[in-house]
Amino acid sequence: MSPGRQRPSVVEKCPAATTVRSRQSLRILVVDIHPPHWDNTCHKLCEALENVFCLACSLTGSPRIPSFSLYVVQNQQECLLPFVALKGGFARLQSCFAELGALPKEGVFQPKEEAVVQAVLDGLQQFKQYTGQGMTGASLSSSFVEITILTSQPSRKIANQLNAGLQDVDLVSLHQLQVVEVSQRAIQELSGAQWGGEVSSSSGESTTILNTEIDLHTVENDVVALEDFFKAWLHDHAPDQEHLHLLLPARTTTRSEAPSTNAAWLKCDVQERFLSPAQLPAAYEGGTAGMDNAASPFWMAPGLAPRRLRVLRALKADGVCASMIFGLPLVVRPTSCWQLSWDELETNQQSFQAFCHCLRKRKWLLLAKYETWSGPDLSGGLSAGTFQVLLPSDSCTLLLRPVVARELLLPCSFPLLPADLPEAALAKMEGILGGLEFEASYDPLQATCHLYQALKRCLGRLPASRVQRWAPRQWPRQQGGRVHPSRARATVAPLQVALPPAGSGSLPLSPSQGKAIPESKM
């Protein structure tokens, strides 16, 4: 495998994935409460979960996380939260996170190794029941589930347990299985009001242990690091088609030679650098009220063909005034679409890397324009559209930014700075600027705008019709080091194997699907 090349996720094993109507999978989080570190992780994890989900529940447009379920593993597995849709479900999520934080700490139970495997099995059973029987609130357009196991144990130890326990299990609906080890390495305290260095770190690898493909990650025991990990769920990680086709001019050997009709093109994926404030409610000063029907990013809309972006000409790297750039930046990278062959993925990635290298070497950026959805522009050049600039970077990515056209440009004429300024005015301003603290760069991780608190207040004021009605469980707490029998069992009822309703997108169990498919036979 080439360096930097991404492995396809488990969904590549299932040809039926082409019928999925939603780009986002359902999520299950399994929290392994294992001594001796749960006491140090508990409140940080709950705060990170509540912060990320208040953000996810507030975003307009199609849900980035259609439904979510949470399991805890002590001496046995327990489904603390069956699948709940995020739209209107924050009250239930918040109560679940509070219950997670109130669970007993170390010393009151004896952990069992098979409990993590049982939680995964129970989660798969719940997923089939949720999508196959059309329960209230079920997202039938999502036919896959992603399971994340959060643990303080070594990730490879958990992966070995999963490999042993999932040998004869149907994994056709499992899009991704992750094991996230929460590192207990001490975090350096920030000093004073400095932005400081890295306050979080996360690393990951994709590994195949016998027949089960599992992604292993390590994340710091820190609220910001945990938030960062869970926010990655808001991305579209494994697209069923590429997002963008970058159309390049045809190659010519001489100035007089006419360009050929076989123009080069690169298949790309698109990723947001940050969430649009326009998708937030009016509780946030950058948000826009009444955006319930706001469109999702184009690459998350199911069923649409990839956008086509045609390169028009090259510009010098400093050839665009910053005041001409507007809108949200998008990161363009080579596609990881699972439907492409390995050879096509590798060729496309190498071409994209060479493209980025040549742009940096020439110190160029590119001017481009989207073509119409139906194909090339057939309106004689009269169709309205936004121009874009592509900026290269040190990484294997391009930054895509919209630039203004003549029709939107307002007249602007400002005088240049005079060469000679009064000494008194210069001395005054130098003194003021000299009193400012200076940092070499801006670190957004150290700049908080109290958005989470504002969103939680806004979600708490939602009308009753938008909040899912539910009754919190009144199970007794564990006492005397014993687990109450009603809390020790998962809450998912046994599933009767039957064909799902038409159009549900779920896949029933069958004898031929009873075992994970070895990767060597893919």
C-alpha positions, 0 to 999 in steps of 0.5 A: 500500500502506498504511503498516505493512501487510505484504506477502504472501510468495511462498506467496500465489502458490500455491493449493496451499498450503492443503494444507500440514500443517505451519506451519513451512517448511524452511530453507536458509542460504546464506553468501556468503564474500566479501572483505574482511569474512568474517574479521570475521564468521566467528566471530560468525556461527558462535557465533550459529548454534550458540547459536540451534540448540542452543536450537531442538534442545532445545525440546519439542513440534513442531519450530519448524524442521523441517529445515535445510541450509547452503551456502557460496559462495566461487568456487563454491557448496558444500552444507556441510550437506544437509538435517538434521532438528533433532530429534537432529541437534545434533551434526551441526549443531555439526560443520557450524558448526565447519567453516564457521568453519574455512573459509579467509579472504580472499585464497585464492579469486576470488569469482564473481557467479553462485555465489550464484544457483547455490547457490539453484538447488541448494537448490531442487533439494535441497528437491525431492529431499528432500521428493519422494523421501522421504529418511530424516528428511524432513519430508514435511508441509512443502511449502515452503522458505525461503532466506536469503542472508547476505552482506557485499555490498550486499543490492540487488546480490545481489537483482539477481543473483538476479532475473537468474538466477531468471527461468525457474525454478520458484519454486512451492515457495519460501515466502520468499527473503531477502537479509541484508546484514551491516553492518560499521559499528562497534559501540559498546563497552559501558561497565562494568557498565551495561546500555547502549543498543542493542547490535544493530540490524536493519532490513528491507524487502520489495521486488519486483525485476522478477518475483522477490519478495525481502525485504532486511534489514540486520543488525549484525555482532554476535553478539546481532544475528545471534542475534536474526535467526535466532531470528525463524525460531522464529516463525510468520511467514506463517500459512495461517489466522488464530490468534485471533478476538477477539469483541467485544460487539454495539454499542448506541446506548442503555442500554435497547436490546438488543444485536444478534446481529451482534457485532464480531470481529477476526481476530488472530495471536498471537506469543510474547514469549519461549520457555517455560522449560517446553519446555526440558530439566532442564539449565535450572533453569527447565525441566521434565524429561520434556516430550518430548510437550509440546504446541506453542503452539495457533497452531502446531498444524496443522489446528485452527480459530482460537481464539475469545476473547470479551470480557466486560467492561472494567476500569480500567488499574490495576484488576488486581493484579499478583499475580493475573496468571500464565503466559506473555504473548502478543502479539496483533496484526492477522492477516497470513493470506495467504488473506484478501483485501487489502481484508479485511486492510486493514479488519481492520488499521484496526479493530484499530488503532482498537480499540487507540487507544480502549482507550488513550484510555479507560485501559482493559483488557479481561477475556475468556475463551476459548470451547470449541474446538467453538464457543460455550459450550453447557454453561450457563456451567459449562465450566472455562476461564481468564480473560484480560486484554488490555492495550493498548500504544503499538504496534499490539498487545495483550498477552494475560495469564491471570488467576486465578479464584476456584477457584484463589485462596488466602486472603491477608491482610497488614497495611498498612505502618505510617505511622510507622517507627523512624528507625534502621531507615529510615536503615539501609535507605536506606543499603543501597538507596543503594549499589545501581546504578540503571538506568531499565529492565531490558535482557534483552540484557545479562542472561545465564543461561548457558543456551546452555552448559547446553543444549550440555552436555545435548545432548552427553549424549543417548543414541546412539538420539536422536543422528543417526548420520553420518560427517563428510566427510574432504575435504582443505583448500584449499592454495596458493590452489586449491580442491580439485575435490571441495569445489568442487561442491555435494553434491546429486545431479541430481533425476529429475522424477517425481510424488512419493509420495502425501501427500508434499505436494511439487509436481513441475516442469512446463512450465507452472511453469517461470517465476516468476509476475509479481506483477501477475497475482496 
